[in-house]
Amino acid sequence: MGDFDLTVGVLLLGLLINTYLYGLVTYQFLLYWITTFNDVFWLRSIVGMLFVVDTIHSAVAVYAGWNMCVENYGNPASLADVGWTIPFTAVATSVAAVLTQCFLGHRVYQLTKNVPLVLLIGVLSSLGFIFGVYSGIRSGIINHVSDFAPLTPFVTCWLGFQTAADLTITVVLSYVLARSRTGFRSTDSVINRLIRGTIQTGLFASIFALGDLFSFVFHRNTNLYAMFAYPLGRVYTNTLLDTLNSRVELKSMSHNHAFDESDLRID
């Protein structure tokens, strides 16, 4: 293993993953805006806000790579310093997560009308957001990566609550949709598509969040956590946009088969 594999190497790998996911975000954002969904204003505002946050964060991630590989080329001591891109990443990721989870929580309410369950999701998401923003602000005060140890409980709470919200949403939506199966193959194909998309997006976000958490807890003196931290916000935005844009395919399927389109509507 090279001297910089767990510092420069993993950071660049995270930037490559982030760039790929940002490309998907851009494509899905454009697809959303050229498709006539007639969504309510608050939902369109969330989509626009997420795209702006993702664009700025992706530019910040590129700058982080430039700063490490170009501006500080030949200066390995700089790897021990905490740049402003680290706290920015924590805050931007927390914003993307809470906006996406609020949307999905609203979707849970539409399908279940279960207020206590939605409140649980809201509490988990809000706690994740609060601890995420606090972790970002606190990390900006620290000068050296070696001094990150006091952040561990706050980062653990941030990503722990965030993951708990993701998994709760995934389990609830999958359960509700599974109960909607009618036994007719044509109708169930639409429901199975919804369940598959719910599980894939929920687990994908959870894997990145847990990867970020474990990397920070056990390897915080490296940049291994950056490999998960930089793309995590894009994972959330892709989750929301994929949920919205999949309505085109699902509506086509529902026209071909007997299916209640109210399950596809977002008010």
C-alpha positions as CSV (number, residue, x, y, z in Angstrom):
1,M,0.0,0.0,0.0
2,G,1.3,3.5,-0.9
3,D,1.9,6.3,1.5
4,F,-1.1,8.3,0.3
5,D,-3.6,5.6,-0.4
6,L,-5.7,6.4,2.7
7,T,-5.4,10.1,2.3
8,V,-5.2,11.4,-1.2
9,G,-6.2,8.1,-2.9
10,V,-9.6,7.6,-1.1
11,L,-10.4,11.3,-1.4
12,L,-10.0,11.2,-5.2
13,L,-12.0,8.0,-5.3
14,G,-14.8,9.8,-3.4
15,L,-14.6,12.7,-5.8
16,L,-15.0,10.3,-8.8
17,I,-18.0,8.7,-7.2
18,N,-19.5,12.1,-6.4
19,T,-18.9,13.4,-9.9
20,Y,-20.7,10.3,-11.4
21,L,-23.6,10.7,-9.0
22,Y,-23.8,14.5,-9.7
23,G,-24.1,13.7,-13.4
24,L,-27.1,11.5,-12.6
25,V,-28.6,14.3,-10.4
26,T,-28.2,16.7,-13.3
27,Y,-29.9,14.4,-15.8
28,Q,-32.7,13.6,-13.4
29,F,-33.2,17.2,-12.5
30,L,-33.5,18.2,-16.2
31,L,-35.9,15.3,-16.8
32,Y,-38.0,16.4,-13.9
33,W,-38.3,20.0,-15.1
34,I,-39.1,19.1,-18.7
35,T,-41.8,16.7,-17.7
36,T,-45.2,18.1,-16.8
37,F,-45.9,16.7,-13.4
38,N,-47.9,19.7,-12.0
39,D,-46.4,19.2,-8.6
40,V,-47.1,21.5,-5.7
41,F,-44.9,24.5,-5.2
42,W,-43.2,23.2,-2.0
43,L,-42.1,20.0,-3.8
44,R,-40.7,21.9,-6.7
45,S,-38.9,24.2,-4.3
46,I,-37.3,21.2,-2.6
47,V,-36.1,19.8,-5.9
48,G,-34.6,23.2,-6.9
49,M,-33.0,23.7,-3.5
50,L,-31.4,20.3,-3.6
51,F,-30.0,20.8,-7.0
52,V,-28.4,24.1,-6.0
53,V,-27.0,22.5,-2.8
54,D,-25.6,19.6,-4.8
55,T,-24.1,21.8,-7.4
56,I,-22.3,24.0,-4.8
57,H,-21.2,20.9,-2.8
58,S,-19.8,19.2,-5.9
59,A,-17.8,22.3,-6.8
60,V,-16.5,22.3,-3.2
61,A,-15.5,18.7,-3.5
62,V,-13.6,19.4,-6.7
63,Y,-11.8,22.3,-4.9
64,A,-10.9,19.9,-2.0
65,G,-9.2,17.7,-4.5
66,W,-7.4,20.6,-6.2
67,N,-6.3,22.0,-2.8
68,M,-4.8,18.6,-1.8
69,C,-3.3,17.5,-5.1
70,V,-2.2,20.9,-6.7
71,E,-2.0,23.7,-4.2
72,N,-0.4,21.5,-1.5
73,Y,1.6,19.2,-3.9
74,G,4.8,18.3,-2.1
75,N,3.4,19.4,1.2
76,P,2.2,16.2,3.0
77,A,2.0,18.1,6.3
78,S,-1.2,19.8,4.9
79,L,-3.0,16.4,5.1
80,A,-3.2,16.8,8.8
81,D,-5.0,20.2,8.6
82,V,-8.8,20.6,8.7
83,G,-9.9,22.6,5.7
84,W,-13.3,24.4,5.4
85,T,-14.5,21.8,2.9
86,I,-14.9,19.3,5.8
87,P,-17.5,21.3,7.8
88,F,-19.2,22.4,4.6
89,T,-19.7,18.8,3.6
90,A,-21.3,17.8,6.9
91,V,-23.8,20.7,6.7
92,A,-24.6,20.2,3.0
93,T,-25.1,16.5,3.4
94,S,-27.4,17.1,6.4
95,V,-29.5,19.5,4.4
96,A,-29.9,17.0,1.5
97,A,-30.8,14.2,3.9
98,V,-33.4,16.1,5.9
99,L,-35.1,17.5,2.7
100,T,-35.3,14.1,1.1
101,Q,-36.5,12.4,4.3
102,C,-39.2,15.1,4.8
103,F,-40.5,14.3,1.3
104,L,-40.5,10.6,1.9
105,G,-42.1,11.1,5.4
106,H,-44.9,13.0,3.6
107,R,-45.2,10.0,1.2
108,V,-45.5,7.7,4.2
109,Y,-48.3,10.0,5.6
110,Q,-50.1,9.9,2.3
111,L,-50.1,6.1,2.2
112,T,-50.7,5.4,5.9
113,K,-52.3,8.4,7.6
114,N,-50.4,7.2,10.7
115,V,-49.4,10.4,12.5
116,P,-47.3,8.8,15.3
117,L,-45.2,7.0,12.7
118,V,-44.7,10.1,10.7
119,L,-43.7,12.0,13.8
120,L,-41.1,9.3,14.6
121,I,-39.6,9.7,11.1
122,G,-39.7,13.5,11.6
123,V,-37.9,13.2,15.0
124,L,-35.2,10.9,13.7
125,S,-34.6,13.1,10.6
126,S,-34.6,16.3,12.7
127,L,-32.1,14.8,15.2
128,G,-29.9,13.7,12.3
129,F,-30.0,17.2,10.8
130,I,-29.2,18.9,14.1
131,F,-26.3,16.7,15.0
132,G,-25.0,16.9,11.4
133,V,-25.0,20.7,11.4
134,Y,-23.4,20.7,14.9
135,S,-20.7,18.2,13.8
136,G,-20.0,20.4,10.8
137,I,-19.7,23.6,12.8
138,R,-17.7,21.9,15.5
139,S,-15.3,20.4,13.0
140,G,-14.7,23.9,11.6
141,I,-13.3,25.0,15.0
142,I,-10.8,22.1,15.1
143,N,-7.4,22.8,13.3
144,H,-6.0,19.3,13.0
145,V,-7.5,15.9,12.0
146,S,-5.8,14.2,14.9
147,D,-8.0,16.2,17.2
148,F,-11.3,14.8,15.8
149,A,-11.8,12.3,18.6
150,P,-14.2,14.6,20.6
151,L,-16.5,14.7,17.5
152,T,-17.1,10.9,17.5
153,P,-20.3,10.9,19.7
154,F,-21.8,13.7,17.6
155,V,-21.0,12.2,14.3
156,T,-22.3,8.8,15.6
157,C,-25.6,10.5,16.6
158,W,-25.8,12.3,13.3
159,L,-25.3,9.4,11.0
160,G,-27.0,7.0,13.4
161,F,-30.3,9.0,13.5
162,Q,-30.0,9.6,9.7
163,T,-29.7,5.9,9.0
164,A,-32.5,5.1,11.4
165,A,-34.8,7.5,9.5
166,D,-33.8,5.9,6.2
167,L,-34.4,2.4,7.3
168,T,-37.7,3.3,9.0
169,I,-39.0,4.9,5.8
170,T,-37.8,1.9,3.7
171,V,-39.4,-0.7,5.9
172,V,-42.7,1.2,6.3
173,L,-43.1,2.0,2.6
174,S,-42.2,-1.6,1.6
175,Y,-44.6,-3.0,4.1
176,V,-47.5,-0.8,3.0
177,L,-46.9,-1.4,-0.7
178,A,-46.6,-5.2,-0.1
179,R,-50.0,-5.2,1.6
180,S,-51.4,-3.5,-1.5
181,R,-50.8,-6.6,-3.6
182,T,-54.0,-7.9,-5.2
183,G,-52.8,-11.3,-6.4
184,F,-53.2,-10.3,-10.0
185,R,-49.9,-10.5,-11.8
186,S,-50.4,-7.4,-14.0
187,T,-51.3,-5.2,-11.0
188,D,-48.6,-6.6,-8.7
189,S,-45.9,-5.8,-11.3
190,V,-46.5,-2.1,-10.7
191,I,-46.4,-2.6,-6.9
192,N,-43.3,-4.7,-7.1
193,R,-41.6,-2.0,-9.1
194,L,-42.4,0.5,-6.3
195,I,-41.1,-1.9,-3.6
196,R,-37.9,-2.6,-5.5
197,G,-37.2,1.1,-6.0
198,T,-38.0,1.9,-2.3
199,I,-35.6,-0.8,-1.0
200,Q,-32.8,0.0,-3.5
201,T,-32.7,3.7,-2.7
202,G,-33.1,3.3,1.1
203,L,-30.4,0.7,1.4
204,F,-28.1,2.6,-0.9
205,A,-28.3,5.7,1.3
206,S,-27.9,3.6,4.5
207,I,-24.8,1.9,3.1
208,F,-23.1,5.2,2.4
209,A,-24.1,6.7,5.7
210,L,-22.9,3.7,7.7
211,G,-19.7,3.6,5.6
212,D,-19.1,7.2,6.5
213,L,-19.8,6.5,10.2
214,F,-17.5,3.5,10.5
215,S,-14.7,5.1,8.6
216,F,-14.8,8.1,10.8
217,V,-15.0,6.2,14.0
218,F,-12.3,3.6,13.2
219,H,-10.1,5.5,10.7
220,R,-10.6,9.2,11.4
221,N,-6.9,10.0,11.0
222,T,-7.3,9.1,7.3
223,N,-9.6,10.5,4.5
224,L,-11.4,7.1,4.2
225,Y,-14.6,8.7,5.5
226,A,-14.4,11.3,2.6
227,M,-15.0,8.4,0.1
228,F,-18.5,8.1,1.6
229,A,-19.1,11.6,2.8
230,Y,-18.7,13.5,-0.5
231,P,-21.2,11.3,-2.5
232,L,-23.7,10.9,0.3
233,G,-25.6,14.1,-0.5
234,R,-25.9,13.0,-4.1
235,V,-27.3,9.7,-3.0
236,Y,-30.2,11.4,-1.2
237,T,-30.9,13.8,-4.1
238,N,-31.0,10.9,-6.6
239,T,-33.3,9.1,-4.2
240,L,-35.8,11.9,-4.3
241,L,-35.5,12.6,-8.0
242,D,-35.8,8.9,-8.9
243,T,-38.9,8.6,-6.9
244,L,-40.4,11.6,-8.7
245,N,-39.3,10.7,-12.2
246,S,-40.3,7.0,-11.9
247,R,-43.9,8.2,-12.0
248,V,-43.6,8.4,-15.8
249,E,-42.9,4.6,-16.0
250,L,-45.4,3.8,-13.3
251,K,-48.2,5.8,-14.9
252,S,-47.6,4.0,-18.2
253,M,-47.8,0.7,-16.3
254,S,-50.9,1.7,-14.5
255,H,-52.7,2.6,-17.7
256,N,-51.9,-0.8,-19.1
257,H,-53.2,-2.6,-15.9
258,A,-55.9,-2.1,-13.3
259,F,-54.2,0.0,-10.6
260,D,-55.1,2.8,-8.3
261,E,-53.1,5.8,-9.6
262,S,-53.7,7.6,-6.2
263,D,-50.6,5.6,-5.0
264,L,-48.6,7.5,-7.6
265,R,-49.9,11.0,-6.9
266,I,-48.0,13.4,-4.7
267,D,-50.0,16.3,-3.3
